[in-house]
């Protein structure tokens, strides 16, 4: 993959292209500096577009560049496959007990329908609640948006309500963080909330709204080419860093409903969300719109 293409994809994943030009600002002086001449001693740095912290990367095989840095959610990765399996088995076991007639199973294949151009699907957990067919996808890896789109669309064409959830190896916490691209995608799909699960929650999910987070940009005066420059002394909204705003706990089998959604493109995102049938919670919005 060409270097420029890699950087563009990275910017799309992060949600900001403010560093693509190789320029960042010093956190205290607010002066812009190019990565080709910047050193760690010139920092700390921040992105002039989204105001999040940036780090200088000096590379041998690649161009020197700045990269965004921010806390991420503690998602389950390849090394935590046991936790991924635990999540699926725990959910399936509890749903079998609560809904014994729901035919709940793990990774049950749903055959391909060539005539309708619907691919084979293998949901992590699937069954019925009060006769409603439901598929639960436990998103434990960085599945591409294209694949999420195809699966979501495939379930809708079969009349199956889809619940995407993000399993964590520890609680998300209350500090600001940067949602990944697929987390933001789920946030759009489920009316401004993403569902998180971690150990010992049972059938309870934590709905989280990504609320505005801010940082204070300090006032600073400096001279540039003999002219007095000033900057700062204001609160700036982060563009890619959000505050996790928790809603009421939502139990999969008692606080959720089936709802069809038409295709749409979220604000500030280029990724289209397909026509879908979602399994989402019944709580009213708990954030200011």
C-alpha positions, -999 to +999 in steps of 0.1 A: +000+000+000+014+034-009+024+056+020-002+084+012-030+058+008-020+043+042-021+077+059-055+085+043-069+052+056-055+059+090-070+094+090-104+078+081-101+053+109-092+080+134-118+105+121-095+134+113-073+144+084-057+174+102-022+159+103-021+146+067-002+178+057+026+170+082+019+200+103+011+202+140+011+229+167+030+233+199+006+229+228+019+260+246+031+284+219+005+273+193+032+277+166+029+254+136+058+231+128+064+206+100+073+170+108+104+172+086+120+196+110+102+188+143+118+169+171+103+155+204+120+185+221+097+208+201+066+193+216+042+186+231+021+188+199-016+189+191-036+186+159-048+220+146-080+205+133-093+182+161-072+196+190-062+161+202-026+154+212-002+144+185+032+126+185+061+131+161+073+099+143+108+100+128+110+072+103+138+056+082+116+040+055+087+065+056+083+102+057+085+119+091+049+125+102+027+133+131+001+109+145-029+113+168-027+099+202-056+093+226-070+067+250-089+039+233-116+017+246-102-016+261-115-038+234-108-076+232-080-083+208-065-116+194-048-123+227-082-122+245-100-149+224-110-167+256-130-136+267-146-134+233-157-170+237-168-163+272-191-135+261-207-156+234-213-187+256-225-167+286-250-147+265-262-179+248-265-199+280-285-171+297-308-166+268-315-203+266-326-203+303-347-171+299-362-182+266-361-220+263-383-220+232-360-195+214-337-221+199-306-202+209-272-213+195-237-202+189-223-197+153-253-214+137-249-210+099-276-193+079-274-206+043-266-184+013-295-174-009-280-170-044-313-159-060-316-129-036-278-124-035-277-129+002-244-143+015-241-170+041-241-156+076-228-171+109-239-149+138-220-153+171-254-159+189-288-163+174-323-173+184-358-159+191-373-137+218-411-138+218-410-152+182-387-124+169-355-137+152-324-120+166-287-122+157-261-110+181-227-101+167-199-098+193-175-074+176-141-084+191-119-075+162-114-046+138-140-059+113-141-036+083-171-013+078-177-030+044-182-063+062-203-048+089-224-032+061-228-065+043-238-085+075-262-059+087-278-057+053-279-095+050-297-099+083-323-073+073-330-091+040-338-122+061-360-103+085-336-108+114-330-080+140-293-074+145-276-064+178-239-054+175-221-052+208-185-044+217-169-066+244-143-052+267-117-069+289-123-043+316-149-015+322-147+015+298-144+040+326-154+077+327-124+094+311-125+108+275-114+084+248-113+080+210-139+057+196-127+036+167-143+038+133-165+007+139-176+020+173-187+053+157-205+033+130-225+014+157-232+047+174-249+059+143-268+027+137-283+026+171-296+062+174-265+077+191-254+049+214-229+020+213-235-011+234-206-024+256-203-056+275-177-068+300-173-099+322-200-106+348-227-084+332-248-113+321-275-101+297-270-065+307-253-041+282-239-006+289-253+019+264-228+047+258-234+080+240-203+098+227-206+133+242-186+164+235-152+166+252-132+198+254-097+210+261-085+245+272-062+262+248-040+285+269-034+321+259+000+328+245+019+358+230+049+354+207+068+372+180+069+359+144+089+378+117+089+408+140+051+408+145+034+402+178+012+371+176-014+359+200-035+328+204-054+306+227-075+314+258-106+294+247-123+261+251-120+239+220-142+209+213-123+178+205-134+164+172-124+127+177-122+124+215-155+119+233-168+117+268-185+084+275-220+093+287-237+062+301-274+055+298-295+032+320-284-004+319-302-023+291-311-060+294-310-077+260-343-096+264-364-071+283-352-036+274-349-040+236-372-038+207-371-046+170-371-016+146-365-013+109-342+016+098-339+031+062-305+036+047-287+068+057-253+085+059-244+098+093-234+134+098-196+140+094-191+104+082-187+091+047-198+056+054-234+048+046-254+028+070-276+002+051-313-004+054-315-025+085-336-041+112-320-033+146-325-047+181-321-016+202-329-004+237-361+014+247-345+041+268-351+077+259-321+098+250-302+107+281-281+134+265-287+170+253-293+171+216 
